[in-house]
Amino acid sequence: MKKDAGNRFHRRGFAIFLICSAILLCIGLIMLNENLSSTSIIAGRFGNPIEGTITWHTPIFGSIILLGMALLWRFDKPSLPKMDLQGKRAFIFDKIADSLKDDDFKRRGNHFFKRNGAIGYCLNIQNDKWNNREIIRFTLTVGIYTDSFWLEHYDSKHTRIVPSFPKEYDCAIRERIGNLLPVHTDKWYCITSNTDVMKLWEEIEHDLEEYVIPFFDKYNTKSDVVPNQCIYKVRNNEIDIK
């Protein structure tokens, strides 16, 4: 899954600073251990060239500077405007949408869909019906969709016209995010007046990357593994979508 662009840029910047700092530190330690120095000629535009000697102090000092910059980069998080409950909800939902959009999902309201050949992946942000002015709770539901399954089970009028944007409830396989976790317990995300939206988003992003996307990846026409006989049936050593 493609991660959130802003977070990805932030992590890469931090890694680059650390790598450069480590390289300079290694150079400095080698120069110190081997008692080496580097002599360079600095050409002056309006004067005579000046000979300068670089000792082990220079790369180690540069390493310390880069390490400090890396730490500042790591912990420097952009400040967010003050938001009420609905503002926090919109912020989180938009972060989910942006993250899924990076992985080619399309959005309609709180529904997301991505087609992968003969199958499709659905995700829905399900709000708790008991939400109020003090707390907003929601969970994620996911599903695996196939045209043939929908036509067989949901095409009651026999139109043979499949939905252009299937929803999670149109799917052959449906799961809540809690069922994908190692503990297999129902999970709801909560937003209150005290919620740190960035920490909440980091939790949701982790669940998307570690559980939701791998769940989708199990179901594809190129897989050597038949994950569920409700979706796949092996006939003559070929995988047919059913």
CORZITA-V562397 format. One record per backbone hydrogen bond with DSSP energy under -1.0 kcal/mol. CO is the residue of the C=O (numbers start at 0). NH is the residue of the N-H. Records with the same first field share a line. If there is no record, write none. Layout:
CO = NH  NH
//
This chain:
3 = 7
4 = 8
5 = 9
6 = 10
7 = 11
8 = 12
9 = 13
10 = 14
11 = 15
12 = 16
13 = 17
14 = 18
15 = 19
16 = 20
17 = 21
18 = 22
19 = 23
20 = 24
21 = 25
22 = 26
23 = 27
24 = 28
25 = 29
26 = 30
27 = 31
28 = 32
29 = 33
30 = 35
37 = 53
39 = 51
41 = 49
49 = 41
51 = 39
53 = 37
54 = 57
55 = 59
56 = 60
57 = 61
58 = 62
59 = 63
60 = 64
61 = 65
62 = 66
63 = 67
64 = 68
65 = 69
66 = 70
67 = 71
68 = 72
69 = 73
70 = 74
71 = 75
74 = 76
83 = 87
84 = 88
85 = 89
86 = 90
87 = 91
88 = 92
89 = 93
90 = 94
91 = 95
92 = 96
93 = 97
94 = 98
95 = 99
96 = 100
97 = 101
99 = 104
100 = 103
105 = 112
107 = 110
109 = 124
110 = 107
111 = 122
112 = 105
113 = 120
115 = 118
118 = 115
119 = 144
120 = 113
121 = 142
122 = 111
123 = 140
125 = 138
127 = 130
134 = 131
135 = 190
136 = 127
137 = 188
138 = 125
139 = 176
140 = 123
141 = 174
142 = 121
143 = 171  172
144 = 119
145 = 149
146 = 150
147 = 151
148 = 152
149 = 153  154
153 = 155
154 = 157
166 = 169
167 = 170
172 = 143
174 = 141
176 = 179
188 = 137
190 = 135
191 = 194
195 = 199
196 = 200
197 = 201
198 = 202
199 = 203
200 = 204
201 = 205
202 = 206
203 = 207
204 = 208
205 = 209
206 = 210  211
207 = 212
210 = 214
211 = 215
212 = 216
213 = 217
215 = 218
219 = 222
227 = 230  231
230 = 241
232 = 239
234 = 237
237 = 234
239 = 232
//
